[in-house]
């Protein structure tokens, strides 16, 4: 599938790599198809990737694997949700959190309250608001800086 994106220009994404959120992203229910974009040419994945909409070329969100920052992050997922994503297990699930990059880069944060859960076997996903008391703005600047050193 070809996509004309604001940030990356025209890109080609294999259909098998398209991630579908049947309910859309929170606040954007009509944006349902995404691709996870990162620079693989450097031989190592960057911590921050882009969740690029395939439905709207302007819509792209920076995302990150929250386990890079919080090893014991454990958002609860209902059995019903696991079934709706096609039998979600610990082996076929991948979690992303959105990144907020304010003007003051030292206040960069991730949203642990609303993770994106992906079934890597069928690329079905959902963004949900978890019941646990996780912060919407968990600051990560110090950890990113340490990783970059």
C-alpha positions in Angstrom: 0.0 0.0 0.0 1.3 3.4 -0.9 0.8 6.3 1.5 1.5 10.0 0.9 2.5 11.3 4.4 3.2 14.7 5.6 6.3 13.7 7.6 7.9 11.0 5.4 6.7 11.8 1.9 5.4 8.9 -0.2 6.1 5.6 1.5 5.3 2.0 0.6 4.0 -0.3 3.3 3.3 -4.0 2.8 -0.4 -4.7 3.4 0.7 -7.4 6.0 2.3 -4.6 8.1 -0.8 -2.5 8.4 -2.1 -2.3 12.0 -5.9 -1.9 12.3 -7.7 -0.4 15.3 -11.4 -1.2 14.7 -12.4 1.6 17.2 -9.8 4.0 16.0 -7.5 6.1 18.2 -9.0 7.8 21.2 -10.5 11.0 20.0 -10.1 10.0 16.3 -12.5 7.1 15.8 -12.3 7.3 12.0 -8.6 6.8 11.8 -8.1 3.1 12.0 -5.2 1.9 9.8 -1.6 2.6 10.8 2.0 1.7 10.1 4.8 1.6 12.6 7.7 3.6 11.1 11.3 3.7 12.2 14.7 4.0 10.6 15.9 0.4 10.1 18.8 1.5 7.9 20.9 2.3 11.0 20.9 -1.4 12.1 19.2 -0.6 15.4 15.7 0.5 16.1 15.3 4.0 17.6 13.5 4.2 21.0 10.9 6.6 19.5 9.0 5.4 16.4 6.1 6.9 14.5 2.6 5.5 14.4 1.6 6.8 11.0 -2.0 6.9 9.9 -2.6 5.2 6.5 -6.1 6.9 6.4 -4.9 10.5 7.0 -1.5 11.6 5.7 -1.2 14.4 8.3 -1.8 12.2 11.3 1.3 10.6 12.9 2.1 10.1 16.5 5.5 9.4 18.2 5.3 6.2 20.1 7.6 4.1 22.3 7.7 0.7 23.9 6.9 1.6 27.6 9.0 -1.4 28.9 12.1 0.5 27.9 11.3 2.9 30.8 9.2 0.8 33.2 10.0 -2.9 33.3 7.0 -3.7 35.6 4.4 -1.8 33.5 1.4 -4.1 33.6 -1.8 -2.5 32.2 -4.8 -4.9 32.8 -6.6 -6.1 29.7 -10.0 -7.7 29.9 -10.6 -11.3 28.7 -13.2 -9.9 26.3 -10.6 -7.5 24.8 -8.1 -10.4 24.4 -10.7 -12.4 22.5 -11.7 -9.4 20.3 -8.0 -9.0 19.3 -7.9 -12.6 18.2 -6.6 -14.4 21.2 -4.1 -12.1 22.7 -1.3 -13.7 24.7 2.0 -12.5 26.2 3.8 -14.0 23.2 1.8 -12.2 20.5 1.2 -8.9 22.2 3.1 -5.7 21.7 2.4 -2.5 23.7 3.1 1.1 22.7 2.5 4.4 24.4 2.2 7.8 22.9 4.9 10.4 23.4 4.3 14.0 24.1 7.2 16.3 23.1 6.6 19.8 24.6 8.7 22.9 23.8 10.9 22.2 26.8 12.4 18.8 25.7 13.2 18.0 29.3 9.5 17.5 29.9 9.1 14.8 27.3 6.6 12.2 28.5 4.7 9.1 27.7 1.1 8.3 28.3 0.9 5.2 30.5 -2.8 5.6 31.0 -3.8 4.9 27.4 -1.6 2.3 25.8 -2.0 0.8 22.3 -2.2 -3.0 22.5 -1.3 -4.9 19.3 -1.7 -8.5 18.4 1.4 -9.1 16.3 0.0 -12.3 14.7 -3.0 -10.5 13.0 -2.1 -6.8 13.4 -5.4 -6.1 15.2 -5.0 -3.4 17.9 -6.8 -1.2 20.3 -6.1 1.9 22.3 -7.6 1.7 25.8 -7.7 3.6 29.0 -6.5 1.4 31.8 -8.0 1.3 35.3 -4.6 1.3 37.0 -3.3 4.5 38.5 -0.7 5.2 35.8 0.1 8.8 34.9 -0.9 10.4 31.6 2.5 12.2 31.6 5.3 10.0 32.8 8.6 11.9 32.2 11.3 10.1 30.3 14.0 12.7 29.5 16.6 11.4 32.0 16.2 7.8 30.8 16.4 8.8 27.1 19.5 10.9 27.8 21.1 8.0 29.7 20.3 5.6 26.8 21.9 8.0 24.3 25.2 8.1 26.2 
